[in-house]
């Protein structure tokens, strides 16, 4: 199931020719992480095994967000400093699970792929992120 849902793949590279191996591995990783990081390995490493684990998931919301509804709003960071940021603004009906004892709520966003949801976890009103993280367990 995970191969179908997340398009998991395995790649095996022989480590006999270090220069070729590092170049090949760096190019492979660069491509699979959408050019976010370059040259994670170099020939000064004494390596016998490389294990790289990446997971990328892309799916569209069932109810598309209207980008024209983005607006400036205020956001408070961990130091209670106020910042004006662009904020998504959309009113709709979503499934929400509120866990009062552990100070967080979970917002489920239906995705196009059947039985698949995007999940946003937020601290309950009146609580901060640190309050939620103290009790949150996966």
N, C-alpha and C positions, 0 to 999 in steps of 0.2 A: 504494500500500500504506500509506504513512504517513497518508493521509487516513482510511483505514478503521481503522487501529490506534490512532492518536492523536486522531482527530476534528479534524484541522487545519481552520482556517477563515481566510478573508481578509475584512477589513473595510476599506472605503475611505470616508474622510470628507474633504469639501472644506474647504480652509483659508481661504475668503474671509471669513467672519464669525468672527473670532478668539474672541469671547466664547462664541458658540454652539459653535464647534469644541472649545474647551477643556472646556466643560461636557459635551458629548457624549463626547469622548474619555475624560475622567475617569470618567464613569459607565460607559462600556464597559469600561475597564480594571478598575475596581472590581468589576464583575460577573464578569469572566472570571478574576480572581485570587482569587475567593472572599472578597471584602471584607477582604483583607490590607493594602491600602494605599489611601489616599484622596488625591485631588487631586495627582496627580504632575505635572500641568502647570498653569501659571497664566498670566494675560494679560500678564505682564511679559516673557515669553519672546518673542523674535523668531524665529519658526519658519517654515520653508518646507516641511519634511518631517518626519513623525513615523514612526518604525519601532518597533513593539512586538512582541517575540517572546516568546510564552509557550508552555509545553508542560505539560500536565497529563495524567497517566496514572493510571487507577484500575482495579484488577482485584483479584479475591479469590484468596487462596491456595487451591491445590487441597486441601491438608490444613490445615483451619482451626486457628488458634491458639486454645487454651483459655485465656481470660483469667483463669480461676480459678487457673491455674498460675503467675501472676505472683507474684514474691516479692521481698523486700528482699535486696539483695546489695551488695557493695562495688565501686565503680568508681574507677579512678585517672585523673585528668586529665593534661594535658600537663605540668603542674608536679609530677607524682607526688603530688598531694594526693588523699587518699582521701575519697570521698563515698558515703553510703548512698543508693541509688536503687532504684526499682522496676525489676526486670529480668525480661524475658521468659524463661521457663524451660520448655523443651519438648524432649523426646527423640524423635527420629525419624531416618529415613534421608534424607539429602540428597546431591545431587551436589556434590562439592568438588574444586576444582582448586588444587593447591599449587604455587606457583612459588618453589622454594627459592632459586635464584640472586638473585631480586629481593625476597625477604623478605615475600611476601604470599600469601594464599589467597583463593579466591573461592568463596563458598557460593551455590549456585543453588537458588532456591525456586520450585517449579512453581506456575504460576498457572492459573486456570480456562481462560483463552483459550489455545487450542492453540499449541504452540511458543513460548510466552511465559514468561519467567522473571523473577522478582525477583532481584537480585544484591546480595550484601553482600560488600564487600571488606575484609579484615582483615589486620593484620600477623601474620606467623608468630609462634608462641610464642617468647618471648625477645627479640622486637624491638618497637620502638615505632612509632607512626604515622609519625614523621619518617623512620625508616629505610625504611619502605615507600614514602613519597612521593618520596624521592630517586631511586628507580628506576622508579616507576610511569609508564607511558606509555599513552595511549589510542590 
